[in-house]
Amino acid sequence: MDYKRYFKNYPDENGYFGTHGGAMISDELKPAFEEIRDAYKTICHSAQFISELRRIRKEFQGRPTPVYHCERLSKLFGNTQIYLKREDLNHTGAHKLNHCMGEGLLAKFMGKKKLIAETGAGQHGVALATAAAYFGLECEIHMGTVDIAKQAPNVARMKILGAKIVEATHGLATLKEAVDSAFDSYAKQYKDAIYCIGSALGPHPFPLMVRDFQMVIGSEAREQFLEMTGNFPDAVIACVGGGSNSIGMFTPFLDDPVDIYGVEPLGKGPKMGDHAASMAYGTPGIMHGFESYMLKDENGDPAPVYSIASGLDYPSVGPEHAFLKDIGRTTYVPVSDEEAVEAFFLLSKYEGIIPALESSHAVAYAIKYAKENNKRGGAVLACLSGRGDKDVDYIIENYGYGENYLAKYTL
Ligand SMILES: *Cc1c(COP(=O)(O)O)cnc(C)c1O
């Protein structure tokens, strides 16, 4: 594969990465998504859009975020050096704002007045409400009744930022129902509103758009790492929920001599319902308007999923990841709750960085890689997608202050 031409060829004009992707949507929604596709195709090349997004990233988001060398954490495991791309230092504390600001700016350029989305754990809702406040747009967030009760702090944040919460009460009243509710509402008002997806998935052009907006992570990191060390890392690592921080991290490295690892949540183990490792255990399937690897129950419907990290528990994965796996450019590896929790405590104690539980999966694999390649030395670069403040209460309630995990290690 010639990765220099990769962007010209993937996705194709119908939104396919090989056999994955597409736009399987109702006739009602077709014109809405086609409008976004056509608008994005021209607007993304406009000098005004590019320079405005650059200014927002610098002045509002605080970019570029640094690459940080974890010297003490690396020393625990020997010779392999662990580096982190610090998306936890992006405004709002995670990478999601990268695509929300892009989507908000696109809405502004298209003359839309409102941003619509669903949210599960509330992280996407908060990032989008932030973007809406910045651009002076209305914001409508659809959320299941069950999730509203579970995620009270994020619901409060969204409301403070001026968003309107629409409760999805039907079915299991979680993420799937929130998606249905958001799509219904969007079909009724797409002349004035734009739908903003929360990851590198959904119908075309969202996997493409979100990749483009998140690529700032990998582009910055590549340049920063080369400047710091004079070399490429041996491996680039990121956690994969829907796949947005990871595709943004990976894409700028596709043409480089680096191994690329996406880390999936193995949760409590390989039994259905205990994990959300769509690459390891999924088969091709369609949900939310696109084709990719999908975890299915006995009826072929999206399977129940679980991870300690609520941002990773999605039963499918962005279609570009499925393609990169098919062609062998990227490798997907599982990390369990236990391994992620250990990484959470180690990074906190040895580096003074409390990571999000999602990001802890990437750190856990960086540690595993460092252990296995200890003799060879070398370096790994992992994306720290977000900070862990949101997870602190849950962690101390269930794992205390990590004494059991930390006792195994001394420097
Ligand atoms: C939402 C989230 C993720 C997972 O989403 P992707 O689209 O796979 O990047 C990872 N890390 C953090 C901190 C998140 O909030």
The ligand as a Tripos MOL2 file, in Angstrom:
@<TRIPOS>MOLECULE
LIG
   15    15     1     0     0
SMALL
NO_CHARGES

@<TRIPOS>ATOM
      1 C1        -14.7380    9.1750   24.5750 C.3       1 LIG1
      2 C2        -13.3600    8.9160   25.0180 C.ar      1 LIG1
      3 C3        -12.5690    7.9150   24.4230 C.ar      1 LIG1
      4 C4        -13.0800    6.9740   23.3780 C.3       1 LIG1
      5 O1        -13.4810    7.5580   22.1850 O.3       1 LIG1
      6 P1        -12.7090    7.4050   20.8140 P.3       1 LIG1
      7 O2        -13.6530    7.9430   19.8180 O.co2     1 LIG1
      8 O3        -12.3970    5.9590   20.6140 O.co2     1 LIG1
      9 O4        -11.4660    8.2100   20.9070 O.co2     1 LIG1
     10 C5        -11.2590    7.7770   24.8470 C.ar      1 LIG1
     11 N1        -10.7380    8.5640   25.8130 N.ar      1 LIG1
     12 C6        -11.4660    9.5220   26.4180 C.ar      1 LIG1
     13 C7        -10.8280   10.3450   27.4740 C.3       1 LIG1
     14 C8        -12.8010    9.7380   26.0420 C.ar      1 LIG1
     15 O5        -13.5200   10.6850   26.6490 O.3       1 LIG1
@<TRIPOS>BOND
     1     1     2 1
     2     2     3 ar
     3     2    14 ar
     4     3     4 1
     5     3    10 ar
     6     4     5 1
     7     5     6 1
     8     6     7 2
     9     6     8 1
    10     6     9 1
    11    10    11 ar
    12    11    12 ar
    13    12    13 1
    14    12    14 ar
    15    14    15 1
@<TRIPOS>SUBSTRUCTURE
     1 LIG1         1 GROUP 0 **** ****
